[in-house]
Amino acid sequence: MDNQVEEASPVIKESRLRSILKAASWRVLATLTTIVIAYAITGKIDDALKIGAVEVVAKMAIYYFHERAWARLPLGTVRKLLPSENN
């Protein structure tokens, strides 16, 4: 670097609403995939729908809490833990 002082970038945090909307849109796609796979394996649409119903609730909650955990970490936290490229 040319003796430039790096300015701290502002910390941008994702809102809870955005996390909820992302979780919901992803779950729709993922659950449809699960239903198709379950139907392909069982050949029974009612079983496939039951599996999809359980899966959507469980994984949407897990995804939300996973997103919120990551949102608590300021951007760049993991990078600061890594060894410097100049070493």
N, C-alpha and C positions, 0 to 999 in steps of 0.2 A: 504494500500500500504506500501511497505517496504522502505520508505524514498527515493524512486526512483524519479528522476526528469523526468517528461514526456517531450519528445522531440516533438516539433511542427512538425506535418506532413506537407509535401509540399502541396500547394494548386494546385489541378489539375482541370483545367477548360476544359469543353467540347468545341470543335471547332464549328463554325457556320456550316461548311460542315457536320459534324457528326449529328448535330441537324436537318439539312435539310434531310439527308438520313434516319434518324430514322422517321421523320415526313412522308416522302414519303412511306416507307415500311408499316408503321402502317396504313396510309390512304388507301392503296390498300386493306388490309385485312378488315378494318372497312367499307369501301365503298361497297365491295362485300357483306358483311353482310347486310348492309342497303338495297342494291338492292334486295337481296333474301327476306328480310322481306317485303319490299314494294310490290314485286311481289306476295308474299303469301297473302297479304292483298287486293291488288287491282285486281290481276289476269291479269294485263296488263303489258307486258314487256316494252312497250314504256314509260309508266308512271313510272315504277320502275327505268328505266335508267335515266329519267329526274331528279327524286328525287336524285339518286346517283350522278349525275353530279353537282347539286347544293351543295350537302352535301360535296363532296370531296374538292371543292375549299374553301368553308367556313371553314371547320374544319381543313384543312391543315394549313391555315393561323393562325387560333386560336392556334393550337398546337405549331407551330413554335414560336410565341410570348410568349406562356406559358413556353416553354423550355428555351428561352433566358432570361426571367425574373428569373427563378430559377438558371440559369447559372451565373447570376450576384451576387448571394449570395455565399459567401465563404462556403465551406463544414464545417459543425459543427456550423453554425450560429444559427439554430433552437435549437440544443441541448444546446447551451449556455444560451438560454432563459428559459429553463426548470429548475425547482428546482433541486438542487443537491441531489443525492441519500443518501448522508451522513447526511442530515438535519433531 
